[in-house]
Amino acid sequence: SYNEEDIIIPVINQLIQDGIEVYLIDNWSNDETYHRAKSLLGKGLIGIEKFPNNGFSPTYDHNEILKRKEILCQELGADWYIHHDADEYRESPWEGICLRDAIYRVDQEGYNSINFTVLNFFPVNNNYPPGTSFIDFFKYFEFGKHAAYSIQTQAWKKTSDRVNLHESGGHDVDF
């Protein structure tokens, strides 16, 4: 996350309500993102860190953040992982089944990764009430125009090998 104070709580809460535990990497936001998110520690937020850990960087290094996520996937004890940005929403393709149960279903079928279809929602005004559900607010979307942005493999089952996110810019996991 970076300067996502208006949406960070709804985003994390949506994942938690969908049965997903969250580990947050904050890129030294200069608003209240980190402190607001920290209030959810122990309530579905299992960890939070500022990155890079040696302090604020004047440049945004997306590759280094993705490499940190690759390391976390080896350190944390989850069976499945999702690469998820603060301004994204993921849901089960099956009505009435939460994301956690959908991942379990995919796992039981023997798959080791999950593709997501990308829909880009755009603001049409500046009336978004901070802290509320952006899912309910944003209504107009388009499908990703670039092939790399239309379908992305961003959930995967943990293996003994380190995954690679950085070579695809986080759009696809490589085993």
C-alpha positions, 0 to 999 in steps of 0.5 A: 500500500501507499497512501491508501488511507481512504480505502485500506480498511474496507479492502482489508475488511473485505478480504477478512470477511471472505476468510482471507488473512492479510499481511500488509506491506506499506511503502512508507505512506505519508498519510494514515494508511499504516496506522489505520491498517495497524488497528486491524492487527490480530483481527485478520491482519496477521502482519504489517511492515513498512518497506523498505525496512531501512526507511523511506526511499525517494523512489518506488521500487516495485521489483523490490517489493515483489521480491519481498513478497516472494520471501514472505511466501517462504516465511509465512505458514499459509498453504495459498497466497494471493498477490493483492494490491490495496486498490483491488478486489477479488471474489469467488466465481461461484455465487454464495461461496466465499473466496477462502472456500473457492480457493479450497475447492480449487485446491481439492481439484488439484490446481496450484494457481488461480487466474483472475479477470481484471476489470478496471473501475474508474471514478466518475466524480470525487464523491467517494466517501473515504472508508466506505465500500468502493465495491458499492461506489464504483459502477463503471468498468472496462476490461483490461485492454492489454493482454497482460492486464486482462487475466492475471495469475495472482493466487498460488499454492505454496511449494518448496520452491520460491515463486517469482513475481517480479519478472512479470511485474506481479501480473503472473506468478512463476513457479 
